[in-house]
Amino acid sequence: MIFAQKNLYHAKMLTNEALKNFKKLGDRLDEDHLRAYVVSEIADNIHDPVAMNYALEEAGGDEQKTMAYYTKHRIRIIDDELKLK
């Protein structure tokens, strides 16, 4: 089970530099850019514990669904952070 991996819940929050770069994209910043960023986090085995918790809950324990829901929740969290900056 991938959720048992040691580093799965290690969260790397967006740096201020990353937030600035996303904001510079202006109107071009859309879900595709955020999705690409989240996919790169997943590839580096970096997961936000809050997004993972939402995903686990929504997926009802189904591992494949959890990863799909994780992406959705992580994008929402990043989008919320961008709105605060």
Contacts in CASP RR format, 6 or more apart in sequence:
PFRMAT RR
TARGET T0000
AUTHOR 0000-0000-0000
METHOD contacts of the structure
MODEL  1
MIFAQKNLYHAKMLTNEALKNFKKLGDRLDEDHLRAYVVSEIADNIHDPV
AMNYALEEAGGDEQKTMAYYTKHRIRIIDDELKLK
1 63 0 8 1.000
2 8 0 8 1.000
2 63 0 8 1.000
3 56 0 8 1.000
3 63 0 8 1.000
3 66 0 8 1.000
5 45 0 8 1.000
7 45 0 8 1.000
7 46 0 8 1.000
8 45 0 8 1.000
8 47 0 8 1.000
8 52 0 8 1.000
9 47 0 8 1.000
9 49 0 8 1.000
9 52 0 8 1.000
10 45 0 8 1.000
10 46 0 8 1.000
10 47 0 8 1.000
11 46 0 8 1.000
11 47 0 8 1.000
11 48 0 8 1.000
11 49 0 8 1.000
11 50 0 8 1.000
12 41 0 8 1.000
12 44 0 8 1.000
12 46 0 8 1.000
12 48 0 8 1.000
13 48 0 8 1.000
14 22 0 8 1.000
14 78 0 8 1.000
14 81 0 8 1.000
18 37 0 8 1.000
19 81 0 8 1.000
19 82 0 8 1.000
19 85 0 8 1.000
22 29 0 8 1.000
22 33 0 8 1.000
22 34 0 8 1.000
22 37 0 8 1.000
22 78 0 8 1.000
22 82 0 8 1.000
23 29 0 8 1.000
23 82 0 8 1.000
23 85 0 8 1.000
25 33 0 8 1.000
29 82 0 8 1.000
31 75 0 8 1.000
34 75 0 8 1.000
34 78 0 8 1.000
34 79 0 8 1.000
35 71 0 8 1.000
35 75 0 8 1.000
37 78 0 8 1.000
38 71 0 8 1.000
38 74 0 8 1.000
38 75 0 8 1.000
38 78 0 8 1.000
39 71 0 8 1.000
41 47 0 8 1.000
41 48 0 8 1.000
41 74 0 8 1.000
42 67 0 8 1.000
42 70 0 8 1.000
42 71 0 8 1.000
47 70 0 8 1.000
48 74 0 8 1.000
48 77 0 8 1.000
50 73 0 8 1.000
50 77 0 8 1.000
51 70 0 8 1.000
51 73 0 8 1.000
51 74 0 8 1.000
51 76 0 8 1.000
51 77 0 8 1.000
52 66 0 8 1.000
52 70 0 8 1.000
52 73 0 8 1.000
54 69 0 8 1.000
54 73 0 8 1.000
55 66 0 8 1.000
55 67 0 8 1.000
55 68 0 8 1.000
55 69 0 8 1.000
55 70 0 8 1.000
55 72 0 8 1.000
55 73 0 8 1.000
56 66 0 8 1.000
58 65 0 8 1.000
58 66 0 8 1.000
58 69 0 8 1.000
58 73 0 8 1.000
59 65 0 8 1.000
59 66 0 8 1.000
59 68 0 8 1.000
59 69 0 8 1.000
60 66 0 8 1.000
END
